[in-house]
Amino acid sequence: MATQRSSSRLVCCHFIHSFVDQVVYFTVLFPYVLLTVLLIRGATLPGSADGIAFYLTPDLSKLRDPEVFSPFLSQFSFFSASVLRHIVVHFLLKKSGEQKMFI
């Protein structure tokens, strides 16, 4: 009776293991297949060569426009402020503790 239970558990575990393997293979490979299909479909659309050329050819005259840099500066200043705030908090916690801080 005990061997029958253990063998049924092994069969059940093997079934679950093989099912999980199939799910993992699908979830790993399906995005690559989908991206390949979408890439081929996008490359065969009319005007796709013009779009790729526009994407890969920079327009350096746009760098003179200050409207280009305002989103960059706002995001950069926000990121810098958050990084500096965490550094200051970390140093204050280290300083208040018993450990010595070496900078």
C-alpha positions, 0 to 999 in steps of 0.5 A: 500500500505504501509503495502504491502511494509513493508511486502515485505521488511520483507520477503526479510530481512528474506530471506537474514538473512536465507541465511547468516545463511546458509553461516555462518554454512557452513563456520564454520563447513566445515573446521572441517569436512574436517580436520576430513576426512584428519586425517582419510585418513592420519592415514590409509595410509601405514607407518603412524604409523612410521611417527607419532612415528618419530614426537612424539619421539625427537632426542636429539642428534640433539641439539648438532648440531650448524646448528639447532640454527642458524635459531633460533638465527637469527629469535630471534635477528630480533624479539627482535630488532623490539620489542625494537625499538617500545618500544624506539619509544613509550617512546620517544613519551611519553617523548616528550609529555606533559604527565609525564612518570613513569618507 
